[in-house]
Structure formats: structure tokens, C-alpha cells
Amino acid sequence: MEEGEVVFTARYKDWVVVKKLSIDGKTTPQEISAILASIESTLSRKSYQFSGINQAAIESAASKLAQGKRKSFSSLAEILSSIKPAELKKELLSACPTPAHLPIAENYLLKCLLDSLGFKTNLDVETLSEAYPEIKVPKPKGNFKKMK
């Protein structure tokens, strides 16, 4: 079997991330999928943060749209058909540093809306863990308090 590794390292100002997986004959495709999903999740989260959009404002807008709705495609269709495009565009533009950022804000709104309804927008480690309980996802190092 092939040996190798998956390594992702990034450093920008005070943000540093290192994700590694050594691959040997015992490494499963599911373990490789989990590390790649973890890297993708980090990249997505930081990409939105570095874009300069007001994430909190967009998350709030998505939350309002999804409030009281259950996870279903009919709920999603109902929400999308209730959107008033001019009002939403104005709200999204107010969350952008420049009008050129509008596509990023729209993308983030849809991601937040789907996430608020309970749809996963990215393959994540939690979903993989549900599908493959044998995968032991490494916990981040450090002393983290439990969130309530």
C-alpha cells in the first residue's frame, strides 16, 4: 500500500492552522475524507471571515427567514418564495464593505439559511462520524470548556 500524508498549514497574522494525517497501509478512505472535510471547513469559515462581510448581520437575516421553520424542502421553498429581492439586496449590501462583495454576502446568506434549517452545506466531520462511527476524530489540543 502507498504511504504518504495529508498536510495543510496556513499562517496569516495571528491565525495559524496545521492539520495533518499520516497515511499508511491501515489508513482508510474514510479517515482521509475526514481530514479533508476538516480542512475544507476551516477554509470555508476563514474565507468568509477574511472577506470583510458582516457575518453577524447576515446570520441574523438568515435566522429571521428560517425562524419557526422545520428542516424540509417545502420550508426552504416557502422561505425562498417569501423573500422580497429589493429588501434583501439592501440588507445584504449594508453587510458588505463594498457593493462588489454582494455575491459573497448572498453566498453566505444561503449557507446560513440552509444551516439554520438543519441542512448541511458542506461535508463535515460530524456527518462523517455519523456515517462511519469507527472514525475517531482527533479533538483539538487545548483546554476547552464545554458549551452549554
C-alpha positions in Angstrom: 0.0 0.0 0.0 1.0 3.6 -0.6 2.3 5.7 2.2 2.1 9.4 2.4 0.4 12.2 4.2 -2.2 15.0 4.0 -0.8 18.2 5.3 -2.5 21.6 5.4 -0.7 24.5 7.0 -1.7 28.2 7.0 -0.3 31.2 8.8 -1.7 34.7 8.4 -1.1 37.3 11.0 -2.2 35.7 14.3 -4.2 32.9 12.6 -2.3 29.6 12.4 -3.7 26.2 11.5 -2.0 22.9 11.0 -3.9 19.8 10.0 -2.0 16.6 9.3 -2.8 12.9 8.6 -0.1 10.3 8.1 -1.2 7.7 5.6 -0.1 4.1 5.8 -1.5 0.8 4.8 -4.1 0.9 7.6 -5.4 4.4 6.7 -9.0 4.2 5.4 -10.5 6.3 2.7 -13.0 7.5 5.4 -10.1 8.8 7.6 -8.7 10.7 4.6 -12.2 12.1 3.9 -12.5 13.3 7.5 -9.2 15.2 7.4 -10.1 16.8 4.0 -13.6 17.7 5.4 -11.9 19.3 8.4 -9.6 21.3 6.1 -12.4 22.4 3.9 -14.5 23.5 7.0 -11.5 25.6 8.2 -11.0 27.1 4.7 -14.7 28.0 4.3 -15.0 29.6 7.8 -11.9 31.7 7.4 -12.7 32.7 3.8 -15.9 34.3 5.0 -14.1 36.0 7.9 -11.4 37.4 5.8 -13.8 38.6 3.1 -14.8 41.5 5.2 -18.6 40.9 5.1 -20.6 41.5 8.3 -21.2 37.8 9.1 -23.3 38.6 12.2 -25.8 40.7 10.2 -26.1 38.0 7.5 -26.5 35.3 10.1 -29.3 37.3 11.8 -31.1 37.8 8.4 -30.9 34.1 7.7 -32.1 33.3 11.2 -35.1 35.6 10.8 -36.0 33.9 7.5 -35.8 30.4 9.0 -37.4 31.2 12.3 -40.0 28.6 13.2 -39.4 26.5 10.1 -38.5 22.8 10.2 -36.0 21.0 8.1 -37.8 20.3 4.8 -37.6 21.3 1.2 -41.1 22.7 1.4 -40.0 25.0 4.2 -37.0 26.1 2.1 -39.2 26.7 -0.9 -41.6 28.7 1.3 -38.8 30.9 2.6 -37.3 31.5 -0.8 -40.6 32.5 -2.3 -41.3 34.9 0.6 -38.1 36.8 0.0 -38.5 40.4 -1.3 -35.4 40.7 -3.5 -35.1 44.5 -3.3 -35.3 44.5 0.5 -32.9 41.6 0.8 -30.4 43.1 -1.5 -30.5 46.4 0.5 -30.0 44.4 3.7 -27.1 42.4 2.3 -25.4 45.5 0.8 -25.4 47.0 4.3 -23.4 44.0 5.4 -20.8 44.5 2.7 -17.7 46.7 2.8 -18.3 47.4 -1.0 -21.1 46.6 -3.4 -18.6 44.2 -5.1 -18.9 42.0 -2.0 -22.6 41.3 -2.6 -22.1 37.9 -4.2 -20.1 36.8 -1.1 -22.9 38.0 1.1 -25.5 36.2 -1.0 -23.5 33.0 -0.8 -23.1 33.3 2.9 -26.8 34.0 3.4 -27.8 30.9 1.5 -25.2 28.8 3.5 -26.6 30.3 6.8 -30.2 29.8 5.7 -29.6 26.1 4.9 -27.6 25.6 8.1 -30.4 27.3 10.1 -32.9 24.8 8.7 -30.6 21.9 9.5 -29.3 21.1 6.1 -25.6 20.6 5.9 -23.9 22.7 3.3 -20.5 21.0 3.5 -19.4 17.5 4.2 -18.2 17.9 7.8 -16.5 15.7 10.3 -19.7 15.3 12.4 -21.6 13.9 9.3 -18.8 11.6 8.5 -18.7 10.4 12.2 -22.4 9.6 11.9 -21.9 7.6 8.7 -18.6 6.0 9.9 -18.7 5.6 13.7 -15.4 3.8 13.6 -13.6 7.0 12.7 -12.0 8.5 15.7 -11.9 12.2 15.0 -9.0 13.8 16.9 -10.1 16.5 19.3 -8.3 19.9 19.1 -5.5 20.3 21.6 -6.1 22.7 24.4 -8.3 23.2 27.4 -11.8 23.9 26.1 -14.7 24.4 28.3 -18.0 22.7 27.4 -20.5 24.9 25.7 -24.0 24.9 27.3 
